[in-house]
């Protein structure tokens, strides 16, 4: 079972990339997490471009999502919502309308931020966007607040409750796929 991990930040040392790395420590047997790092290359969504060949980065995104069993998206929160580059990529993945690669795809949403709420507002918005795009959003969000103190040197979550919560999200995601 292959879970595609998408970090909603393009920053190399982002907390959400670290959260995806932490997820690798909590995966159920038989599952593997494959990070997708092409977010910075996805051009702005252009509905006029839908009728012609799509940009290579969009084709790569669609292929990665389409071939994955499920998605795990780790989002930061910028100005109280989803980062624009992540939303843009999901707009491309949701098209063409009704037949995008997100349709029916099991997706879990988690988030980390330096603030105390752990990107909770962004996760809420992201869940709404994904649901509207036709994805099968599962489970409760996992908010990792004060992320600068939540990871060890191996990108494992230090807090037992957060580790258990992340393991629970992954178990529910893989269980949904196996059902």
C-alpha positions as CSV (number, residue, x, y, z in Angstrom):
1,X,0.0,0.0,0.0
2,X,1.5,3.3,-1.1
3,X,0.6,6.5,0.6
4,X,1.7,9.7,-1.2
5,X,2.8,12.3,1.2
6,X,2.4,16.0,0.2
7,X,3.9,18.7,2.4
8,X,2.0,22.0,1.8
9,X,5.2,24.0,2.3
10,X,7.9,24.4,-0.3
11,X,10.5,25.3,2.4
12,X,13.2,22.6,2.6
13,X,13.2,22.4,6.4
14,X,9.5,22.9,6.9
15,X,7.8,21.4,10.0
16,X,5.3,19.7,7.7
17,X,8.0,17.9,5.8
18,X,9.2,16.8,9.2
19,X,5.7,15.7,10.1
20,X,5.6,13.5,7.0
21,X,9.0,12.1,8.0
22,X,7.5,11.4,11.5
23,X,4.7,9.5,9.8
24,X,7.1,7.0,8.4
25,X,7.9,5.9,12.0
26,X,4.2,5.3,12.6
27,X,3.1,3.5,9.5
28,X,1.1,0.2,9.9
29,X,2.7,-2.9,8.4
30,X,2.5,-3.2,4.7
31,X,2.3,0.6,4.1
32,X,4.9,2.9,2.8
33,X,5.0,6.6,2.6
34,X,6.4,8.2,-0.6
35,X,7.0,11.9,-0.4
36,X,6.1,14.1,-3.4
37,X,8.4,17.1,-3.7
38,X,7.1,18.8,-6.9
39,X,4.9,21.4,-5.3
40,X,7.1,24.4,-6.1
41,X,7.1,23.4,-9.8
42,X,3.3,23.4,-10.3
43,X,2.3,26.5,-12.3
44,X,-0.8,28.6,-11.5
45,X,-4.0,26.8,-12.4
46,X,-5.3,27.9,-15.7
47,X,-8.7,26.6,-16.9
48,X,-7.8,27.6,-20.5
49,X,-4.9,25.1,-20.3
50,X,-7.2,22.1,-19.6
51,X,-8.0,21.5,-23.3
52,X,-4.3,21.2,-24.4
53,X,-1.3,19.4,-23.0
54,X,-0.9,20.0,-19.3
55,X,2.3,21.4,-18.0
56,X,4.8,18.6,-17.1
57,X,4.7,19.3,-13.3
58,X,0.9,19.0,-13.4
59,X,1.1,15.7,-15.3
60,X,3.6,14.5,-12.6
61,X,1.3,15.5,-9.8
62,X,-1.7,13.8,-11.4
63,X,0.4,10.6,-12.0
64,X,1.7,10.6,-8.4
65,X,-1.8,11.0,-6.9
66,X,-3.5,8.6,-9.4
67,X,-1.0,5.8,-8.8
68,X,-1.0,6.2,-5.0
69,X,-3.4,4.1,-2.8
70,X,-4.1,7.1,-0.5
71,X,-2.8,10.6,0.3
72,X,-1.4,12.1,3.5
73,X,-1.3,15.9,3.3
74,X,0.6,17.9,5.9
75,X,-0.2,21.5,5.7
76,X,1.1,24.7,7.4
77,X,-1.1,27.6,7.9
78,X,-0.5,30.9,6.2
79,X,-2.7,33.9,7.1
80,X,-5.2,31.6,8.7
81,X,-5.7,29.2,5.8
82,X,-4.1,26.8,3.3
83,X,-0.9,27.9,1.5
84,X,-1.7,29.1,-2.0
85,X,0.7,26.7,-3.7
86,X,-1.0,23.7,-2.1
87,X,-4.5,24.9,-3.0
88,X,-3.3,25.6,-6.6
89,X,-1.9,22.0,-6.9
90,X,-5.2,20.6,-5.6
91,X,-7.1,22.7,-8.1
92,X,-5.1,21.1,-10.9
93,X,-5.6,17.6,-9.4
94,X,-9.3,18.1,-9.2
95,X,-9.7,18.7,-12.9
96,X,-11.2,17.9,-15.3
97,X,-14.4,18.4,-13.2
98,X,-15.8,15.1,-12.0
99,X,-12.9,13.1,-13.3
100,X,-9.9,14.5,-11.4
101,X,-7.4,12.2,-9.7
102,X,-8.8,13.2,-6.3
103,X,-12.2,11.8,-7.0
104,X,-12.8,9.0,-4.4
105,X,-9.1,9.0,-3.3
106,X,-8.7,8.4,0.5
107,X,-7.0,11.4,2.1
108,X,-5.9,12.2,5.6
109,X,-5.0,15.8,6.7
110,X,-2.4,16.7,9.3
111,X,-0.6,19.9,10.1
112,X,2.2,21.5,12.0
113,X,3.0,25.1,12.8
114,X,5.1,27.1,15.2
115,X,1.9,28.6,16.7
116,X,-0.1,26.8,19.4
117,X,-3.0,25.7,17.2
118,X,-1.0,23.5,14.8
119,X,-2.5,24.8,11.6
120,X,-6.0,23.9,12.7
121,X,-7.7,26.5,10.5
122,X,-5.7,25.5,7.5
123,X,-6.6,21.8,8.1
124,X,-10.3,22.7,8.3
125,X,-10.1,24.7,5.0
126,X,-8.1,21.9,3.4
127,X,-10.6,19.3,4.4
128,X,-13.4,21.4,2.8
129,X,-11.4,21.9,-0.4
130,X,-10.7,18.1,-0.7
131,X,-14.3,17.1,0.0
132,X,-15.5,19.6,-2.6
133,X,-13.0,18.1,-5.1
134,X,-14.5,14.6,-4.4
135,X,-11.8,13.1,-2.3
136,X,-12.7,10.7,0.5
137,X,-11.4,12.7,3.5
138,X,-11.0,10.4,6.5
139,X,-10.5,10.8,10.2
140,X,-10.0,13.8,12.4
141,X,-7.2,16.3,11.7
142,X,-4.0,16.1,13.7
143,X,-2.7,19.5,14.9
144,X,1.0,19.7,15.9
145,X,1.4,23.1,17.6
146,X,4.7,24.6,18.7
147,X,6.3,22.4,16.1
148,X,9.8,23.8,16.8
149,X,9.8,21.7,20.0
150,X,7.9,18.6,18.9
151,X,10.5,16.5,16.9
152,X,13.7,14.7,17.8
153,X,16.8,14.7,15.7
154,X,15.4,11.7,13.7
155,X,12.1,13.6,13.0
156,X,10.1,11.4,15.3
157,X,7.4,13.1,17.4
158,X,8.5,13.5,21.0
159,X,5.1,13.6,22.5
160,X,3.5,10.2,23.0
161,X,0.0,11.5,22.5
162,X,0.9,13.1,19.2
163,X,2.7,9.9,18.0
164,X,-0.4,7.9,19.0
165,X,-2.6,10.4,17.2
166,X,-0.5,10.2,14.0
167,X,-0.5,6.4,14.2
168,X,-4.3,6.5,14.6
169,X,-4.7,8.7,11.5
170,X,-2.5,6.4,9.5
171,X,-4.3,3.3,10.7
172,X,-7.6,4.8,9.8
173,X,-6.3,5.8,6.4
174,X,-4.9,2.3,5.6
175,X,-8.0,0.7,7.1
176,X,-10.2,2.7,4.8
177,X,-8.2,1.5,1.8
178,X,-8.2,-2.1,2.9
179,X,-12.0,-2.1,3.5
